[in-house]
Amino acid sequence: MNDNLKISIIIIGYNTAVELIELLNSINALEGASNVVEVIYIDDGSCDSSFSRFQNFNLKFHKVGENLDKNYGRSFATQRGINLA
């Protein structure tokens, strides 16, 4: 984690490409927080384009993504996101 960051938004996704874009648009609408927020996306083994959509999305915040090789479950993915924060 960058020492200047104060807030980590951790997103866990599994085959949620459409919903992810809506969520990222909402996060991008946040005002005045670009220097204190990071967005961490953990893709929990999706079969759709969720991870590539996250990678290609023009997010105004620092972003980190990890694509798990299979579905490990929400608890594992959440802990992985916390470890990356």
C-alpha positions as CSV (number, residue, x, y, z in Angstrom):
1,M,0.0,0.0,0.0
2,N,1.1,3.5,-0.8
3,D,2.0,5.3,2.5
4,N,0.0,8.4,1.4
5,L,-3.2,6.4,0.9
6,K,-5.8,6.4,3.7
7,I,-8.8,4.5,2.3
8,S,-8.8,1.1,0.5
9,I,-12.0,0.1,-1.3
10,I,-11.9,-3.7,-1.7
11,I,-14.2,-5.2,-4.3
12,I,-14.7,-8.9,-4.5
13,G,-16.1,-10.1,-7.9
14,Y,-17.3,-13.3,-9.4
15,N,-18.8,-13.1,-12.9
16,T,-20.0,-9.6,-12.3
17,A,-18.7,-7.7,-15.3
18,V,-21.8,-5.5,-15.8
19,E,-22.2,-4.7,-12.2
20,L,-18.5,-4.0,-11.8
21,I,-18.6,-1.2,-14.4
22,E,-21.6,0.4,-12.7
23,L,-19.7,0.3,-9.4
24,L,-16.5,1.7,-10.8
25,N,-18.5,4.6,-12.4
26,S,-19.9,5.3,-9.0
27,I,-16.5,5.2,-7.4
28,N,-15.2,7.6,-10.1
29,A,-17.9,10.0,-9.1
30,L,-16.4,10.5,-5.7
31,E,-15.2,14.1,-5.3
32,G,-12.0,15.3,-3.7
33,A,-10.6,11.9,-2.7
34,S,-8.3,11.0,-5.5
35,N,-5.1,11.3,-3.4
36,V,-6.4,9.2,-0.4
37,V,-8.2,6.3,-2.1
38,E,-7.1,3.1,-3.6
39,V,-9.4,0.5,-5.2
40,I,-8.5,-3.2,-4.9
41,Y,-10.3,-5.7,-7.1
42,I,-10.1,-9.4,-6.4
43,D,-11.6,-11.5,-9.1
44,D,-12.5,-14.8,-7.5
45,G,-12.1,-17.0,-10.5
46,S,-14.7,-15.5,-12.9
47,C,-15.4,-17.0,-16.3
48,D,-16.5,-13.7,-17.8
49,S,-14.6,-10.5,-18.6
50,S,-14.7,-9.0,-15.1
51,F,-11.0,-8.8,-14.5
52,S,-10.1,-7.4,-18.0
53,R,-12.9,-4.8,-17.6
54,F,-11.3,-3.7,-14.3
55,Q,-7.9,-3.5,-15.8
56,N,-9.1,-1.5,-18.8
57,F,-11.4,0.9,-16.8
58,N,-10.1,4.4,-16.6
59,L,-10.3,4.8,-12.8
60,K,-9.2,8.1,-11.4
61,F,-7.9,6.4,-8.3
62,H,-4.9,4.2,-7.7
63,K,-6.0,0.6,-8.5
64,V,-4.7,-2.9,-7.8
65,G,-6.2,-6.0,-9.2
66,E,-5.7,-9.7,-8.8
67,N,-7.2,-12.5,-10.8
68,L,-7.5,-15.7,-8.8
69,D,-7.1,-18.9,-10.8
70,K,-10.3,-20.5,-9.4
71,N,-13.2,-19.7,-7.2
72,Y,-11.8,-19.8,-3.6
73,G,-14.9,-18.2,-2.0
74,R,-15.7,-14.8,-0.6
75,S,-13.8,-15.2,2.7
76,F,-10.5,-16.1,1.0
77,A,-10.9,-13.4,-1.6
78,T,-11.7,-10.8,1.0
79,Q,-8.6,-11.7,3.0
80,R,-6.5,-11.5,-0.1
81,G,-7.8,-8.0,-0.7
82,I,-7.0,-7.0,2.9
83,N,-3.5,-8.4,2.5
84,L,-3.0,-6.2,-0.6
85,A,-4.3,-3.1,1.2
